[in-house]
């Protein structure tokens, strides 16, 4: 291991920052969403558009990544991004409270707040992953990515649990106090977690890496986009995350409308699915470790077959809509989570490997491009999923069949994503893989071989309530 490589303690410190990022996001995408729709009786489209806005703003991720490439420093971008994110979170809570007395004024403020949230996530999340990619040695990159994402999910769970208790009984004042408190805590923890971290091994890094000239961002982005592997991987991220996120907003309504689940029962499905995600992540991570000289599958294999398994699980949801309560619905949801977790953590490992490949040190632009693809997919996924379900129910009288038609389209998208993943050679950066007879020897185990990062992927794994971290 190189002396500048981060150990597990340093990776855990980055995971703590990711958990802080997730703690702010979960309150914004879940709690504020519920307050607008339930307590304030506003149209559900309003929070949906605001959440989509924060994803669309994340198209700035490549530009943020370019900033880390030029400056060769990630810490200022991470801390600055967390400051903007925390400010946006506090303003979003203030805007939600204001909507109780002035809907127009509160909505205008919310647009500003969610725009800041998108910018903060772009700067903080992208730069954190670039730092993870540059400073974690190849043998432990997949495990490091898994640890960071597990800590992010823990941040979701802990924040949602504690904030839920503090918000009961609900009042606008409590909402504002709890959200601002979480945002302030996240901002204070971030610089403490990063203190001195990037300086470790900095002198060696400076002698090993060529400083990137401050050339135009458009040139840097064009160079990355002209790379076949980077472009193909961006398309894969978009398709897979579109399939992943499209079911996010319609699974619970499906359970209530078609299967007769109560609000409490349908809400528990999220926890069930996320438990499966954790299992899938752990399986893919452990399989990539060397056991008696063997690894059980490659990055490409786990990504492609994880997508295929996700398609099969979606086919199970199709059957649930047709068969009804006789179908084992909860096991299907759990298996969907396992498949999603396996493909996402393998894709994160691939992303970490591929980010360092290319003509120049352009990890930031590459990470930004893939993060932007994920964010756009998440923003469109929620709108497409809900819109398609409404359209299907308009034309199809049977609600179960209507939902099943949407799940079938998502299954098809996972199949396409799996085929795209199978054609990406994560071992060389050369684009399309060679035929099996010649490429088999080049496919590494579930661990990257060179410096490079992951997505937020939840991120890429975004395995999480819409967090593109």
C-alpha positions as CSV (number, residue, x, y, z in Angstrom):
1,X,0.0,0.0,0.0
2,X,1.3,3.4,-0.8
3,X,2.1,5.7,2.1
4,X,-0.4,8.2,0.9
5,X,-3.3,5.7,0.7
6,X,-6.1,6.3,3.2
7,X,-6.7,3.6,5.9
8,X,-10.1,2.6,7.2
9,X,-10.0,5.3,9.8
10,X,-9.6,8.0,7.2
11,X,-12.3,6.4,5.0
12,X,-14.7,6.4,8.0
13,X,-14.1,10.1,8.5
14,X,-15.2,10.6,4.9
15,X,-18.1,8.4,5.6
16,X,-19.1,10.7,8.5
17,X,-19.2,13.6,6.1
18,X,-21.4,11.6,3.7
19,X,-23.7,10.7,6.7
20,X,-24.0,14.4,7.5
21,X,-24.9,15.1,3.9
22,X,-27.5,12.4,4.0
23,X,-29.0,13.7,7.2
24,X,-29.8,17.0,5.7
25,X,-31.1,15.5,2.5
26,X,-33.5,13.1,4.2
27,X,-35.3,15.8,6.1
28,X,-35.7,17.8,2.9
29,X,-36.9,15.0,0.7
30,X,-39.1,13.2,3.2
31,X,-40.2,15.4,6.1
32,X,-40.7,18.7,4.3
33,X,-42.4,16.8,1.5
34,X,-44.9,15.3,3.9
35,X,-45.5,18.6,5.7
36,X,-46.3,20.4,2.4
37,X,-48.8,17.7,1.3
38,X,-50.4,16.6,4.6
39,X,-50.2,19.5,7.1
40,X,-50.4,22.3,4.6
41,X,-52.7,20.4,2.1
42,X,-50.7,21.6,-0.9
43,X,-50.6,19.8,-4.2
44,X,-48.2,16.9,-4.2
45,X,-46.8,18.2,-7.5
46,X,-45.2,21.2,-5.6
47,X,-42.7,19.2,-3.5
48,X,-42.2,16.9,-6.5
49,X,-41.1,19.8,-8.7
50,X,-38.9,21.2,-6.0
51,X,-37.1,17.9,-5.5
52,X,-36.7,17.6,-9.3
53,X,-35.3,21.1,-9.3
54,X,-32.6,20.2,-6.8
55,X,-31.6,17.2,-9.1
56,X,-31.6,19.4,-12.2
57,X,-29.3,21.9,-10.5
58,X,-26.8,19.0,-10.1
59,X,-26.0,19.3,-13.8
60,X,-23.3,21.6,-12.3
61,X,-21.4,18.6,-11.0
62,X,-18.9,18.4,-13.8
63,X,-18.0,22.0,-13.3
64,X,-17.6,21.4,-9.6
65,X,-15.4,18.4,-10.3
66,X,-13.3,20.5,-12.7
67,X,-12.6,22.9,-9.9
68,X,-11.0,20.1,-7.8
69,X,-9.0,19.0,-10.9
70,X,-7.5,22.4,-11.4
71,X,-6.9,23.2,-7.8
72,X,-5.9,19.7,-6.8
73,X,-7.7,20.3,-3.5
74,X,-11.0,18.7,-2.5
75,X,-11.4,19.9,1.1
76,X,-12.5,23.5,0.4
77,X,-15.1,22.3,-2.1
78,X,-16.5,19.8,0.5
79,X,-16.7,22.3,3.3
80,X,-18.1,25.0,1.1
81,X,-20.6,22.6,-0.4
82,X,-21.8,21.5,3.0
83,X,-22.2,25.2,4.0
84,X,-24.3,25.9,0.9
85,X,-26.3,22.7,1.5
86,X,-26.9,23.5,5.2
87,X,-28.0,27.0,4.3
88,X,-30.4,25.7,1.7
89,X,-31.8,23.1,4.1
90,X,-32.5,25.8,6.7
91,X,-34.1,28.1,4.1
92,X,-36.2,25.2,2.8
93,X,-37.6,24.7,6.3
94,X,-38.3,28.4,6.6
95,X,-40.0,28.4,3.2
96,X,-42.2,25.5,4.2
97,X,-43.3,27.3,7.4
98,X,-43.9,30.5,5.4
99,X,-46.2,28.5,3.0
100,X,-48.6,28.1,5.9
101,X,-49.4,31.9,5.7
102,X,-48.2,32.9,2.3
103,X,-48.1,30.1,-0.3
104,X,-46.6,32.3,-3.1
105,X,-43.9,33.8,-1.0
106,X,-43.0,30.5,0.6
107,X,-42.8,28.9,-2.9
108,X,-40.5,31.5,-4.2
109,X,-38.2,31.1,-1.2
110,X,-38.4,27.3,-1.6
111,X,-37.2,27.6,-5.2
112,X,-34.1,29.5,-4.0
113,X,-33.6,27.0,-1.2
114,X,-33.8,23.9,-3.3
115,X,-31.5,25.4,-5.9
116,X,-28.9,26.0,-3.1
117,X,-29.4,22.4,-2.0
118,X,-28.6,21.1,-5.4
119,X,-25.5,23.2,-5.6
120,X,-24.4,22.2,-2.2
121,X,-24.8,18.5,-2.9
122,X,-22.9,18.9,-6.2
123,X,-19.9,20.6,-4.6
124,X,-19.8,18.5,-1.5
125,X,-20.7,15.1,-2.8
126,X,-18.6,15.2,-6.0
127,X,-15.5,16.5,-4.3
128,X,-15.8,13.9,-1.5
129,X,-15.9,11.1,-4.0
130,X,-13.0,12.5,-5.9
131,X,-10.9,12.6,-2.7
132,X,-12.0,9.0,-1.9
133,X,-10.9,7.9,-5.4
134,X,-7.6,9.6,-5.4
135,X,-6.5,8.6,-1.9
136,X,-7.8,5.0,-1.4
137,X,-5.5,2.2,-2.7
138,X,-6.9,-0.2,-5.3
139,X,-7.4,-3.3,-3.1
140,X,-9.7,-1.5,-0.7
141,X,-11.7,0.8,-3.0
142,X,-14.8,-1.3,-3.2
143,X,-14.8,-1.9,0.5
144,X,-14.2,1.8,1.1
145,X,-17.1,2.8,-1.1
146,X,-19.4,0.3,0.7
147,X,-18.4,1.7,4.1
148,X,-19.1,5.3,3.0
149,X,-22.5,4.4,1.6
150,X,-23.4,2.3,4.7
151,X,-22.6,5.3,6.9
152,X,-24.8,7.5,4.6
153,X,-27.7,5.1,5.0
154,X,-27.1,5.1,8.8
155,X,-27.3,8.9,8.6
156,X,-30.7,8.6,6.9
157,X,-32.0,6.1,9.6
158,X,-30.7,7.9,12.6
159,X,-31.8,11.4,11.5
160,X,-35.2,10.2,10.5
161,X,-35.7,8.4,13.8
162,X,-34.5,11.2,16.1
163,X,-36.1,14.0,14.1
164,X,-39.4,12.1,14.0
165,X,-39.5,12.0,17.8
166,X,-38.4,15.6,18.1
167,X,-41.1,16.8,15.7
168,X,-43.9,15.1,17.6
169,X,-46.3,16.9,18.3
170,X,-45.9,18.8,15.1
171,X,-45.6,22.6,15.0
172,X,-44.0,24.9,12.5
173,X,-41.6,26.1,15.2
174,X,-40.5,22.6,15.9
175,X,-40.0,21.9,12.2
176,X,-37.8,25.0,11.8
177,X,-35.8,24.3,15.0
178,X,-35.1,20.6,14.1
179,X,-34.2,21.2,10.5
180,X,-31.9,24.1,11.3
181,X,-30.4,22.1,14.2
182,X,-29.6,19.2,11.9
183,X,-28.2,21.5,9.2
184,X,-26.0,23.3,11.8
185,X,-24.7,20.1,13.2
186,X,-23.8,18.7,9.8
187,X,-21.9,21.9,8.9
188,X,-19.9,21.8,12.2
189,X,-19.0,18.1,12.0
190,X,-17.8,18.3,8.4
191,X,-14.6,20.4,8.9
192,X,-13.8,18.4,12.1
193,X,-14.0,15.2,10.2
194,X,-11.8,16.6,7.4
195,X,-9.2,18.2,9.6
196,X,-5.7,17.5,8.3
197,X,-7.1,14.6,6.2
198,X,-6.1,15.8,2.7
199,X,-2.7,16.9,3.9
200,X,-1.7,13.3,4.7
201,X,0.7,12.3,1.9
202,X,0.2,15.5,0.0
203,X,3.9,16.0,-0.7
204,X,4.2,12.5,-2.2
205,X,1.0,13.1,-4.2
206,X,2.5,16.3,-5.7
207,X,5.5,14.5,-7.0
208,X,3.5,11.6,-8.4
209,X,0.8,13.4,-10.2
210,X,1.0,16.1,-12.8
211,X,-0.8,19.3,-11.9
212,X,-3.7,19.9,-14.3
213,X,-3.4,23.2,-16.1
214,X,-6.3,25.6,-15.6
215,X,-7.6,25.1,-19.1
216,X,-11.1,25.8,-20.1
217,X,-13.8,23.7,-18.6
218,X,-15.4,23.0,-21.9
219,X,-12.2,21.5,-23.2
220,X,-11.9,19.3,-20.2
221,X,-15.5,18.1,-20.5
222,X,-15.2,17.5,-24.2
223,X,-12.1,15.4,-23.6
224,X,-13.9,13.2,-21.1
225,X,-17.0,12.9,-23.2
226,X,-14.9,11.8,-26.2
227,X,-13.6,9.0,-24.1
228,X,-15.7,6.0,-25.2
229,X,-15.6,4.4,-21.7
230,X,-16.6,7.5,-19.8
231,X,-19.4,8.2,-22.2
232,X,-20.8,4.7,-22.2
233,X,-20.6,4.6,-18.4
234,X,-22.5,7.9,-18.2
235,X,-25.2,6.4,-20.3
236,X,-25.3,3.3,-18.2
237,X,-25.6,5.3,-15.0
238,X,-28.5,7.3,-16.5
239,X,-30.4,4.2,-17.6
240,X,-29.9,2.2,-14.5
241,X,-30.7,5.1,-12.1
242,X,-33.8,5.9,-14.2
243,X,-35.0,2.3,-13.7
244,X,-34.0,2.4,-10.0
245,X,-35.7,5.7,-9.2
246,X,-38.9,5.3,-11.2
247,X,-40.4,2.8,-8.8
248,X,-39.5,4.9,-5.7
249,X,-42.6,7.1,-5.6
250,X,-45.1,4.5,-6.8
251,X,-44.3,1.4,-4.8
252,X,-46.2,2.6,-1.7
253,X,-49.2,3.9,-3.6
254,X,-49.3,0.5,-5.4
255,X,-49.2,-1.4,-2.1
256,X,-52.1,0.7,-0.7
257,X,-54.3,0.8,-3.8
258,X,-53.8,-2.7,-5.1
259,X,-52.8,-4.8,-2.1
260,X,-54.8,-2.9,0.6
261,X,-51.8,-2.0,2.8
262,X,-52.4,0.6,5.5
263,X,-50.2,3.8,5.6
264,X,-48.1,2.2,8.3
265,X,-47.7,-1.0,6.4
266,X,-46.7,0.7,3.2
267,X,-44.3,3.0,4.9
268,X,-42.5,-0.1,6.4
269,X,-41.7,-1.3,2.8
270,X,-39.0,1.4,2.6
271,X,-37.2,-0.1,5.6
272,X,-37.6,-3.6,4.2
273,X,-36.2,-2.6,0.8
274,X,-33.3,-0.7,2.3
275,X,-32.4,-3.7,4.5
276,X,-32.2,-5.7,1.2
277,X,-30.0,-2.9,-0.3
278,X,-27.5,-3.3,2.6
279,X,-27.4,-7.1,2.2
280,X,-26.8,-6.7,-1.5
281,X,-24.0,-4.2,-0.9
282,X,-22.3,-6.5,1.6
283,X,-22.6,-9.5,-0.7
284,X,-21.0,-7.7,-3.6
285,X,-18.3,-6.3,-1.4
286,X,-17.4,-9.6,0.3
287,X,-17.5,-11.4,-3.0
288,X,-14.8,-9.1,-4.3
289,X,-12.4,-9.9,-1.6
290,X,-9.8,-12.5,-2.3
291,X,-10.6,-15.8,-0.6
292,X,-7.8,-18.3,-0.8
293,X,-6.6,-16.7,-4.0
294,X,-10.1,-16.5,-5.6
295,X,-12.6,-13.8,-6.2
296,X,-16.3,-14.5,-6.8
297,X,-17.0,-12.4,-9.9
298,X,-15.8,-9.2,-11.4
299,X,-17.1,-5.6,-11.2
300,X,-18.6,-6.0,-14.7
301,X,-20.2,-9.3,-13.7
302,X,-21.8,-8.1,-10.5
303,X,-23.0,-4.9,-12.2
304,X,-24.6,-6.6,-15.2
305,X,-26.1,-9.5,-13.2
306,X,-27.3,-7.2,-10.5
307,X,-29.2,-5.2,-13.1
308,X,-30.6,-8.5,-14.5
309,X,-31.7,-9.6,-11.0
310,X,-33.3,-6.2,-10.5
311,X,-35.3,-6.8,-13.7
312,X,-36.4,-10.2,-12.4
313,X,-37.5,-8.6,-9.1
314,X,-39.4,-5.9,-11.1
315,X,-41.1,-8.8,-13.0
316,X,-42.1,-10.1,-9.6
317,X,-43.9,-6.7,-8.9
318,X,-45.6,-7.1,-12.3
319,X,-47.0,-10.5,-11.1
320,X,-48.0,-8.9,-7.8
321,X,-50.2,-6.4,-9.7
322,X,-51.8,-9.2,-11.7
323,X,-52.1,-11.9,-9.0
324,X,-52.8,-9.6,-6.1
325,X,-52.3,-10.6,-2.4
326,X,-51.6,-14.2,-3.3
327,X,-48.2,-13.1,-4.6
328,X,-45.3,-13.0,-2.0
329,X,-45.0,-9.2,-2.3
330,X,-42.8,-8.4,0.7
331,X,-40.1,-11.0,-0.2
332,X,-40.2,-9.6,-3.8
333,X,-39.5,-6.0,-2.4
334,X,-36.7,-7.3,-0.3
335,X,-35.1,-9.2,-3.2
336,X,-35.4,-6.0,-5.3
337,X,-33.4,-4.2,-2.6
338,X,-30.7,-7.0,-2.6
339,X,-30.4,-6.8,-6.4
340,X,-30.3,-3.0,-6.3
341,X,-27.6,-3.0,-3.6
342,X,-25.4,-5.5,-5.4
343,X,-25.4,-3.7,-8.8
344,X,-25.1,-0.3,-7.3
345,X,-22.0,-1.1,-5.1
346,X,-20.4,-2.9,-8.1
347,X,-21.1,0.1,-10.3
348,X,-19.6,2.4,-7.6
349,X,-16.4,0.2,-7.7
350,X,-16.3,0.5,-11.5
351,X,-16.7,4.2,-11.2
352,X,-13.9,4.5,-8.8
353,X,-11.7,2.5,-11.1
354,X,-12.6,4.3,-14.3
355,X,-12.4,7.8,-12.9
356,X,-8.6,7.8,-12.9
357,X,-8.3,6.6,-16.4
358,X,-7.8,9.0,-19.3
359,X,-5.4,11.4,-20.9
360,X,-4.9,13.7,-17.9
361,X,-5.8,13.9,-14.2
362,X,-9.5,14.5,-14.8
363,X,-11.1,12.5,-11.9
364,X,-13.3,15.5,-10.9
365,X,-14.8,16.1,-14.4
366,X,-15.4,12.3,-14.8
367,X,-17.0,12.0,-11.4
368,X,-19.1,15.1,-12.1
369,X,-20.3,13.8,-15.4
370,X,-21.5,10.5,-13.9
371,X,-23.0,12.3,-10.9
372,X,-24.9,14.6,-13.2
373,X,-26.2,11.6,-15.2
374,X,-27.4,10.1,-11.9
375,X,-29.0,13.3,-10.7
376,X,-30.9,13.9,-14.0
377,X,-32.1,10.3,-13.9
378,X,-33.4,10.6,-10.4
379,X,-35.1,13.9,-11.2
380,X,-36.8,12.4,-14.3
381,X,-37.4,9.0,-12.7
382,X,-39.8,10.3,-10.1
383,X,-41.7,12.4,-12.6
384,X,-41.8,9.6,-15.2
385,X,-42.8,6.9,-12.7
386,X,-45.7,8.9,-11.3
387,X,-46.7,10.3,-14.6
388,X,-46.7,6.8,-16.3
389,X,-48.7,5.3,-13.4
390,X,-51.3,8.1,-13.7
391,X,-51.5,7.7,-17.5
392,X,-51.7,3.9,-17.2
393,X,-54.6,4.1,-14.7
394,X,-56.3,6.6,-17.0
395,X,-56.4,4.1,-19.9
396,X,-56.5,0.8,-17.9
397,X,-59.5,0.2,-15.6
398,X,-57.8,-2.4,-13.5
399,X,-55.3,-0.5,-11.2
400,X,-53.2,-3.7,-10.6
401,X,-52.7,-4.1,-14.3
402,X,-52.0,-0.4,-14.7
403,X,-49.2,-0.5,-12.1
404,X,-47.9,-3.7,-13.6
405,X,-47.4,-2.1,-17.0
406,X,-45.2,0.6,-15.4
407,X,-43.2,-2.0,-13.5
408,X,-42.7,-3.9,-16.8
409,X,-41.2,-0.9,-18.4
410,X,-38.8,-0.5,-15.5
411,X,-37.8,-4.1,-15.8
412,X,-37.0,-3.5,-19.4
413,X,-34.9,-0.5,-18.5
414,X,-32.9,-2.7,-16.1
415,X,-32.3,-5.2,-18.9
416,X,-31.0,-2.5,-21.1
417,X,-28.8,-1.2,-18.2
418,X,-27.4,-4.7,-17.7
419,X,-26.5,-5.0,-21.4
420,X,-24.8,-1.6,-21.3
421,X,-22.8,-2.6,-18.2
422,X,-21.7,-5.9,-19.8
423,X,-20.2,-4.0,-22.8
424,X,-18.1,-1.7,-20.6
425,X,-14.5,-2.9,-20.0
426,X,-13.7,-1.7,-16.4
427,X,-10.2,-3.1,-16.6
428,X,-8.6,-0.9,-19.2
429,X,-10.8,2.1,-20.1
430,X,-10.9,0.9,-23.6
431,X,-14.7,1.1,-24.1
432,X,-16.5,-2.0,-25.4
433,X,-15.2,-5.3,-24.0
434,X,-13.5,-7.8,-26.3
435,X,-15.2,-11.1,-27.0
436,X,-15.4,-13.4,-24.1
437,X,-12.6,-15.6,-25.4
438,X,-10.1,-12.7,-25.3
439,X,-11.4,-10.4,-22.6
440,X,-11.8,-13.0,-19.8
441,X,-8.3,-12.6,-18.6
442,X,-8.6,-8.8,-18.4
443,X,-11.6,-8.7,-16.1
444,X,-10.5,-7.9,-12.5
445,X,-12.1,-9.1,-9.4
446,X,-14.5,-6.9,-7.4
447,X,-11.8,-4.3,-6.9
448,X,-10.4,-1.6,-9.1
449,X,-6.9,-1.4,-10.2
450,X,-6.1,2.3,-10.4
451,X,-7.1,5.5,-8.8
452,X,-10.7,6.4,-9.4
453,X,-14.1,7.0,-7.6
454,X,-17.6,6.2,-7.0
455,X,-20.9,7.9,-7.2
456,X,-23.0,9.1,-4.7
457,X,-24.7,6.6,-6.7
458,X,-27.3,7.3,-3.3
459,X,-26.1,8.1,-4.8
460,X,-25.1,6.0,-7.1
461,X,-26.5,3.8,-4.5
462,X,-28.6,6.8,-3.6
463,X,-29.8,3.9,-2.3
464,X,-31.5,6.2,-0.5
465,X,-34.4,8.4,-0.4
466,X,-33.5,10.2,-3.5
467,X,-30.2,11.4,-2.2
468,X,-27.7,11.9,-4.9
469,X,-24.8,12.5,-2.7
